[in-house]
Amino acid sequence: MKKKFLLVFIIIVSVFFVFGCRQKQEVEIPEVPRNGEVEAVVDEKDGIEEQDSVDEAPDEFDKDEEISPMELLAIGVVNEFDFQIGDNINDVIEQWGQPVAEPFYWAGGEWYSYGDLTFITWIEDPIIRHIGFESSTIIYGIEIGDSIDRIKSIMGNNPESYTVNDPDNDFDDELAIFKEDKQVLSYGSGDYSISFYCDDTKLIHGYIFYKGD
């Protein structure tokens, strides 16, 4: 009885073994495409196309493409500045050290002065909201001391303009910090604006603002 049972078991195992080998032989092995023959391989089961290579993401700006100052202003970028509106003041302190004077509160913000540039944040908020510039600063190709005509030739001939430090004008501009300030030329684009503070003929200082708050 045991011999018959053993014989039947061996026969069943043999049948499964032979059937399994046939199944393996019937499976087609896909041919691997040679280089240049196929650009993509499609998984029929999942319908997922796998590319041979993925193009690198383009840079935000084409370095060879000339971008106008007003286009840069629209996104809050000043190409001559190492730090921009939206950066963290702690990153400035880490790279440049402490400001030249103790940060102080003025005109609704916390001011961090680094000589030519002043970064302005909200109280207890490290994000830079506005940037003041003076002295040897260059902004959009405009230098401190450049004429009003040059500012208009670069930024546009139709700025919003107004006078400051005028005894006949009741308007009080807290940002007109120099007694020589006479007229302000302002340009806006998107969520940003820039104001050039001038005397009768030339640029003295200015600010770039984020208006989104």
Phi and psi restraints in degrees (value plus and minus 20) as a CYANA .aco file:
   2 LYS   PHI     -85.7   -45.7
   2 LYS   PSI     -56.7   -16.7
   3 LYS   PHI     -84.8   -44.8
   3 LYS   PSI     -61.8   -21.8
   4 LYS   PHI     -82.0   -42.0
   4 LYS   PSI     -63.7   -23.7
   5 PHE   PHI     -81.0   -41.0
   5 PHE   PSI     -62.5   -22.5
   6 LEU   PHI     -84.6   -44.6
   6 LEU   PSI     -60.7   -20.7
   7 LEU   PHI     -83.1   -43.1
   7 LEU   PSI     -64.6   -24.6
   8 VAL   PHI     -82.3   -42.3
   8 VAL   PSI     -61.1   -21.1
   9 PHE   PHI     -80.5   -40.5
   9 PHE   PSI     -63.4   -23.4
  10 ILE   PHI     -83.6   -43.6
  10 ILE   PSI     -61.1   -21.1
  11 ILE   PHI     -83.2   -43.2
  11 ILE   PSI     -63.7   -23.7
  12 ILE   PHI     -82.6   -42.6
  12 ILE   PSI     -64.8   -24.8
  13 VAL   PHI     -81.7   -41.7
  13 VAL   PSI     -60.6   -20.6
  14 SER   PHI     -83.2   -43.2
  14 SER   PSI     -61.0   -21.0
  15 VAL   PHI     -82.3   -42.3
  15 VAL   PSI     -66.2   -26.2
  16 PHE   PHI     -82.6   -42.6
  16 PHE   PSI     -57.2   -17.2
  17 PHE   PHI     -84.7   -44.7
  17 PHE   PSI     -67.0   -27.0
  18 VAL   PHI     -84.2   -44.2
  18 VAL   PSI     -61.7   -21.7
  19 PHE   PHI     -83.2   -43.2
  19 PHE   PSI     -60.8   -20.8
  20 GLY   PHI     -84.7   -44.7
  20 GLY   PSI     -60.2   -20.2
  21 CYS   PHI     -84.0   -44.0
  21 CYS   PSI     -59.3   -19.3
  22 ARG   PHI     -83.3   -43.3
  22 ARG   PSI     -60.3   -20.3
  23 GLN   PHI     -81.7   -41.7
  23 GLN   PSI     -61.1   -21.1
  24 LYS   PHI     -84.8   -44.8
  24 LYS   PSI     -58.1   -18.1
  25 GLN   PHI     -89.1   -49.1
  25 GLN   PSI     -48.0    -8.0
  26 GLU   PHI    -101.5   -61.5
  26 GLU   PSI     -33.5     6.5
  27 VAL   PHI     -94.7   -54.7
  27 VAL   PSI     105.9   145.9
  28 GLU   PHI    -103.3   -63.3
  28 GLU   PSI     110.7   150.7
  29 ILE   PHI    -109.6   -69.6
  29 ILE   PSI      99.6   139.6
  30 PRO   PHI     -83.7   -43.7
  30 PRO   PSI     121.7   161.7
  31 GLU   PHI     -96.9   -56.9
  31 GLU   PSI     110.9   150.9
  32 VAL   PHI     -96.7   -56.7
  32 VAL   PSI     102.0   142.0
  33 PRO   PHI     -86.5   -46.5
  33 PRO   PSI     123.8   163.8
  34 ARG   PHI     -97.1   -57.1
  34 ARG   PSI     140.0   180.0
  35 ASN   PHI     -77.0   -37.0
  35 ASN   PSI     110.7   150.7
  36 GLY   PHI      70.1   110.1
  36 GLY   PSI     -32.9     7.1
  37 GLU   PHI    -101.5   -61.5
  37 GLU   PSI     -57.5   -17.5
  38 VAL   PHI    -149.7  -109.7
  38 VAL   PSI     112.7   152.7
  39 GLU   PHI    -108.6   -68.6
  39 GLU   PSI     -45.4    -5.4
  40 ALA   PHI    -170.2  -130.2
  40 ALA   PSI     130.4   170.4
  41 VAL   PHI    -133.1   -93.1
  41 VAL   PSI     109.9   149.9
  42 VAL   PHI    -126.8   -86.8
  42 VAL   PSI     106.2   146.2
  43 ASP   PHI    -101.3   -61.3
  43 ASP   PSI      87.5   127.5
  44 GLU   PHI     -84.2   -44.2
  44 GLU   PSI     -50.6   -10.6
  45 LYS   PHI     -88.4   -48.4
  45 LYS   PSI     -67.5   -27.5
  46 ASP   PHI    -118.0   -78.0
  46 ASP   PSI     -33.7     6.3
  47 GLY   PHI      48.5    88.5
  47 GLY   PSI       6.3    46.3
  48 ILE   PHI    -119.0   -79.0
  48 ILE   PSI     107.8   147.8
  49 GLU   PHI    -117.4   -77.4
  49 GLU   PSI     104.0   144.0
  50 GLU   PHI    -125.3   -85.3
  50 GLU   PSI      99.0   139.0
  51 GLN   PHI     -96.7   -56.7
  51 GLN   PSI     127.5   167.5
  52 ASP   PHI     -83.7   -43.7
  52 ASP   PSI     -58.3   -18.3
  53 SER   PHI    -168.1  -128.1
  53 SER   PSI     134.4   174.4
  54 VAL   PHI    -135.7   -95.7
  54 VAL   PSI     106.8   146.8
  55 ASP   PHI     -84.7   -44.7
  55 ASP   PSI     122.5   162.5
  56 GLU   PHI     -87.8   -47.8
  56 GLU   PSI     124.5   164.5
  57 ALA   PHI     -82.0   -42.0
  57 ALA   PSI     115.8   155.8
  58 PRO   PHI     -86.7   -46.7
  58 PRO   PSI     133.1   173.1
  59 ASP   PHI     -83.0   -43.0
  59 ASP   PSI     136.0   176.0
  60 GLU   PHI     -79.3   -39.3
  60 GLU   PSI     -57.2   -17.2
  61 PHE   PHI    -149.7  -109.7
  61 PHE   PSI     123.7   163.7
  62 ASP   PHI     -97.6   -57.6
  62 ASP   PSI      98.2   138.2
  63 LYS   PHI     -81.8   -41.8
  63 LYS   PSI     -45.9    -5.9
  64 ASP   PHI    -106.9   -66.9
  64 ASP   PSI     -28.5    11.5
  65 GLU   PHI    -111.1   -71.1
  65 GLU   PSI     110.6   150.6
  66 GLU   PHI    -102.2   -62.2
  66 GLU   PSI     104.1   144.1
  67 ILE   PHI    -131.3   -91.3
  67 ILE   PSI     111.7   151.7
  68 SER   PHI     -92.4   -52.4
  68 SER   PSI     134.4   174.4
  69 PRO   PHI     -75.7   -35.7
  69 PRO   PSI     -58.0   -18.0
  70 MET   PHI     -89.1   -49.1
  70 MET   PSI     -51.4   -11.4
  71 GLU   PHI     -89.2   -49.2
  71 GLU   PSI     -59.8   -19.8
  72 LEU   PHI     -86.3   -46.3
  72 LEU   PSI     -62.2   -22.2
  73 LEU   PHI     -80.4   -40.4
  73 LEU   PSI     -55.3   -15.3
  74 ALA   PHI     -81.1   -41.1
  74 ALA   PSI     -44.7    -4.7
  75 ILE   PHI    -132.1   -92.1
  75 ILE   PSI     -10.4    29.6
  76 GLY   PHI      53.8    93.8
  76 GLY   PSI       6.5    46.5
  77 VAL   PHI    -127.7   -87.7
  77 VAL   PSI     112.6   152.6
  78 VAL   PHI    -136.5   -96.5
  78 VAL   PSI      90.8   130.8
  79 ASN   PHI     -84.6   -44.6
  79 ASN   PSI     -39.8     0.2
  80 GLU   PHI    -106.7   -66.7
  80 GLU   PSI     -28.2    11.8
  81 PHE   PHI    -116.8   -76.8
  81 PHE   PSI     120.9   160.9
  82 ASP   PHI     -95.4   -55.4
  82 ASP   PSI     -50.6   -10.6
  83 PHE   PHI    -141.9  -101.9
  83 PHE   PSI     126.8   166.8
  84 GLN   PHI    -141.9  -101.9
  84 GLN   PSI     146.1   186.1
  85 ILE   PHI     -78.0   -38.0
  85 ILE   PSI     114.3   154.3
  86 GLY   PHI      80.8   120.8
  86 GLY   PSI     -36.0     4.0
  87 ASP   PHI     -95.6   -55.6
  87 ASP   PSI     146.3   186.3
  88 ASN   PHI    -114.3   -74.3
  88 ASN   PSI     111.1   151.1
  89 ILE   PHI     -82.2   -42.2
  89 ILE   PSI     -45.7    -5.7
  90 ASN   PHI     -87.0   -47.0
  90 ASN   PSI     -49.6    -9.6
  91 ASP   PHI     -88.9   -48.9
  91 ASP   PSI     -56.1   -16.1
  92 VAL   PHI     -83.5   -43.5
  92 VAL   PSI     -67.3   -27.3
  93 ILE   PHI     -82.8   -42.8
  93 ILE   PSI     -58.7   -18.7
  94 GLU   PHI     -83.9   -43.9
  94 GLU   PSI     -58.7   -18.7
  95 GLN   PHI    -109.4   -69.4
  95 GLN   PSI     -56.2   -16.2
  96 TRP   PHI    -124.2   -84.2
  96 TRP   PSI     -29.0    11.0
  97 GLY   PHI      65.7   105.7
  97 GLY   PSI    -192.4  -152.4
  98 GLN   PHI     -90.2   -50.2
  98 GLN   PSI     129.8   169.8
  99 PRO   PHI     -80.6   -40.6
  99 PRO   PSI     141.4   181.4
 100 VAL   PHI     -88.3   -48.3
 100 VAL   PSI     -39.4     0.6
 101 ALA   PHI    -156.5  -116.5
 101 ALA   PSI     138.0   178.0
 102 GLU   PHI     -78.3   -38.3
 102 GLU   PSI     111.2   151.2
 103 PRO   PHI     -73.0   -33.0
 103 PRO   PSI     120.1   160.1
 104 PHE   PHI    -155.3  -115.3
 104 PHE   PSI     138.6   178.6
 105 TYR   PHI    -114.5   -74.5
 105 TYR   PSI     109.3   149.3
 106 TRP   PHI    -178.2  -138.2
 106 TRP   PSI     117.0   157.0
 107 ALA   PHI      32.7    72.7
 107 ALA   PSI      18.5    58.5
 108 GLY   PHI      68.2   108.2
 108 GLY   PSI     -15.3    24.7
 109 GLY   PHI    -162.2  -122.2
 109 GLY   PSI     150.5   190.5
 110 GLU   PHI    -116.1   -76.1
 110 GLU   PSI     104.6   144.6
 111 TRP   PHI    -125.1   -85.1
 111 TRP   PSI     110.3   150.3
 112 TYR   PHI    -139.6   -99.6
 112 TYR   PSI      86.9   126.9
 113 SER   PHI    -114.3   -74.3
 113 SER   PSI     108.5   148.5
 114 TYR   PHI    -141.4  -101.4
 114 TYR   PSI      23.0    63.0
 115 GLY   PHI      59.9    99.9
 115 GLY   PSI    -120.3   -80.3
 116 ASP   PHI     -89.4   -49.4
 116 ASP   PSI     -48.3    -8.3
 117 LEU   PHI    -139.9   -99.9
 117 LEU   PSI     122.2   162.2
 118 THR   PHI    -147.7  -107.7
 118 THR   PSI     105.2   145.2
 119 PHE   PHI    -119.4   -79.4
 119 PHE   PSI     113.2   153.2
 120 ILE   PHI    -139.3   -99.3
 120 ILE   PSI     104.8   144.8
 121 THR   PHI    -140.9  -100.9
 121 THR   PSI     149.8   189.8
 122 TRP   PHI    -100.0   -60.0
 122 TRP   PSI     140.6   180.6
 123 ILE   PHI     -82.4   -42.4
 123 ILE   PSI     112.1   152.1
 124 GLU   PHI      38.7    78.7
 124 GLU   PSI       7.2    47.2
 125 ASP   PHI    -155.1  -115.1
 125 ASP   PSI      96.0   136.0
 126 PRO   PHI     -99.4   -59.4
 126 PRO   PSI     -22.1    17.9
 127 ILE   PHI     -99.8   -59.8
 127 ILE   PSI     110.7   150.7
 128 ILE   PHI     -91.1   -51.1
 128 ILE   PSI     104.9   144.9
 129 ARG   PHI    -123.7   -83.7
 129 ARG   PSI     -56.9   -16.9
 130 HIS   PHI    -159.5  -119.5
 130 HIS   PSI     138.2   178.2
 131 ILE   PHI    -154.0  -114.0
 131 ILE   PSI     106.3   146.3
 132 GLY   PHI    -117.1   -77.1
 132 GLY   PSI     127.3   167.3
 133 PHE   PHI    -157.8  -117.8
 133 PHE   PSI     126.1   166.1
 134 GLU   PHI    -180.1  -140.1
 134 GLU   PSI    -190.1  -150.1
 135 SER   PHI      35.1    75.1
 135 SER   PSI    -135.8   -95.8
 136 SER   PHI    -115.7   -75.7
 136 SER   PSI      -2.9    37.1
 137 THR   PHI     -86.1   -46.1
 137 THR   PSI     123.0   163.0
 138 ILE   PHI    -137.7   -97.7
 138 ILE   PSI     109.3   149.3
 139 ILE   PHI    -156.7  -116.7
 139 ILE   PSI     100.2   140.2
 140 TYR   PHI      34.8    74.8
 140 TYR   PSI      14.1    54.1
 141 GLY   PHI      61.9   101.9
 141 GLY   PSI     -18.4    21.6
 142 ILE   PHI    -120.4   -80.4
 142 ILE   PSI     110.5   150.5
 143 GLU   PHI    -126.6   -86.6
 143 GLU   PSI     131.2   171.2
 144 ILE   PHI     -77.8   -37.8
 144 ILE   PSI     111.1   151.1
 145 GLY   PHI      80.4   120.4
 145 GLY   PSI     -32.0     8.0
 146 ASP   PHI     -87.4   -47.4
 146 ASP   PSI     134.6   174.6
 147 SER   PHI     -94.4   -54.4
 147 SER   PSI     139.2   179.2
 148 ILE   PHI     -80.1   -40.1
 148 ILE   PSI     -57.7   -17.7
 149 ASP   PHI     -82.0   -42.0
 149 ASP   PSI     -58.0   -18.0
 150 ARG   PHI     -88.0   -48.0
 150 ARG   PSI     -61.0   -21.0
 151 ILE   PHI     -76.0   -36.0
 151 ILE   PSI     -66.3   -26.3
 152 LYS   PHI     -87.0   -47.0
 152 LYS   PSI     -53.7   -13.7
 153 SER   PHI     -87.5   -47.5
 153 SER   PSI     -46.5    -6.5
 154 ILE   PHI    -114.0   -74.0
 154 ILE   PSI     -64.8   -24.8
 155 MET   PHI    -113.1   -73.1
 155 MET   PSI     -42.0    -2.0
 156 GLY   PHI     109.0   149.0
 156 GLY   PSI     132.0   172.0
 157 ASN   PHI    -106.0   -66.0
 157 ASN   PSI     -23.2    16.8
 158 ASN   PHI    -144.5  -104.5
 158 ASN   PSI      42.6    82.6
 159 PRO   PHI     -96.8   -56.8
 159 PRO   PSI     141.4   181.4
 160 GLU   PHI     -98.2   -58.2
 160 GLU   PSI     103.6   143.6
 161 SER   PHI    -148.7  -108.7
 161 SER   PSI     130.1   170.1
 162 TYR   PHI    -176.6  -136.6
 162 TYR   PSI     144.5   184.5
 163 THR   PHI    -121.7   -81.7
 163 THR   PSI     132.7   172.7
 164 VAL   PHI    -150.5  -110.5
 164 VAL   PSI     146.0   186.0
 165 ASN   PHI      32.9    72.9
 165 ASN   PSI      17.3    57.3
 166 ASP   PHI    -127.5   -87.5
 166 ASP   PSI      97.1   137.1
 167 PRO   PHI     -81.1   -41.1
 167 PRO   PSI     -41.6    -1.6
 168 ASP   PHI    -107.9   -67.9
 168 ASP   PSI     -22.7    17.3
 169 ASN   PHI    -136.1   -96.1
 169 ASN   PSI     102.7   142.7
 170 ASP   PHI     -96.9   -56.9
 170 ASP   PSI     -28.1    11.9
 171 PHE   PHI     -87.2   -47.2
 171 PHE   PSI     107.2   147.2
 172 ASP   PHI    -129.8   -89.8
 172 ASP   PSI      91.7   131.7
 173 ASP   PHI    -123.1   -83.1
 173 ASP   PSI      88.6   128.6
 174 GLU   PHI     -85.1   -45.1
 174 GLU   PSI     -39.6     0.4
 175 LEU   PHI    -108.8   -68.8
 175 LEU   PSI     -25.4    14.6
 176 ALA   PHI    -102.2   -62.2
 176 ALA   PSI      60.0   100.0
 177 ILE   PHI    -106.9   -66.9
 177 ILE   PSI     -30.6     9.4
 178 PHE   PHI    -129.3   -89.3
 178 PHE   PSI     122.2   162.2
 179 LYS   PHI     -87.3   -47.3
 179 LYS   PSI     -40.0     0.0
 180 GLU   PHI     -97.1   -57.1
 180 GLU   PSI     -33.0     7.0
 181 ASP   PHI     -79.8   -39.8
 181 ASP   PSI     106.7   146.7
 182 LYS   PHI    -144.9  -104.9
 182 LYS   PSI     -64.3   -24.3
 183 GLN   PHI    -158.5  -118.5
 183 GLN   PSI     129.1   169.1
 184 VAL   PHI    -140.8  -100.8
 184 VAL   PSI     111.6   151.6
 185 LEU   PHI    -129.9   -89.9
 185 LEU   PSI     100.9   140.9
 186 SER   PHI    -139.2   -99.2
 186 SER   PSI     119.6   159.6
 187 TYR   PHI    -150.2  -110.2
 187 TYR   PSI     116.6   156.6
 188 GLY   PHI    -144.2  -104.2
 188 GLY   PSI     125.0   165.0
 189 SER   PHI    -174.7  -134.7
 189 SER   PSI     100.8   140.8
 190 GLY   PHI      44.4    84.4
 190 GLY   PSI    -153.2  -113.2
 191 ASP   PHI    -109.8   -69.8
 191 ASP   PSI      -8.5    31.5
 192 TYR   PHI    -147.8  -107.8
 192 TYR   PSI     135.3   175.3
 193 SER   PHI    -166.1  -126.1
 193 SER   PSI     141.3   181.3
 194 ILE   PHI    -156.4  -116.4
 194 ILE   PSI     118.7   158.7
 195 SER   PHI    -144.1  -104.1
 195 SER   PSI     109.5   149.5
 196 PHE   PHI    -125.0   -85.0
 196 PHE   PSI      98.7   138.7
 197 TYR   PHI    -116.1   -76.1
 197 TYR   PSI     101.1   141.1
 198 CYS   PHI    -146.1  -106.1
 198 CYS   PSI     140.8   180.8
 199 ASP   PHI    -107.7   -67.7
 199 ASP   PSI    -164.5  -124.5
 200 ASP   PHI     -91.1   -51.1
 200 ASP   PSI     -43.4    -3.4
 201 THR   PHI    -154.4  -114.4
 201 THR   PSI     -44.5    -4.5
 202 LYS   PHI    -158.3  -118.3
 202 LYS   PSI     146.0   186.0
 203 LEU   PHI     -97.9   -57.9
 203 LEU   PSI     114.9   154.9
 204 ILE   PHI    -128.7   -88.7
 204 ILE   PSI     -67.7   -27.7
 205 HIS   PHI    -184.2  -144.2
 205 HIS   PSI    -198.1  -158.1
 206 GLY   PHI    -193.7  -153.7
 206 GLY   PSI    -198.3  -158.3
 207 TYR   PHI    -164.9  -124.9
 207 TYR   PSI     126.6   166.6
 208 ILE   PHI    -134.3   -94.3
 208 ILE   PSI     112.2   152.2
 209 PHE   PHI    -138.6   -98.6
 209 PHE   PSI     129.0   169.0
 210 TYR   PHI    -119.4   -79.4
 210 TYR   PSI     103.7   143.7
 211 LYS   PHI    -121.2   -81.2
 211 LYS   PSI     -16.1    23.9
 212 GLY   PHI     -94.9   -54.9
 212 GLY   PSI     -37.3     2.7
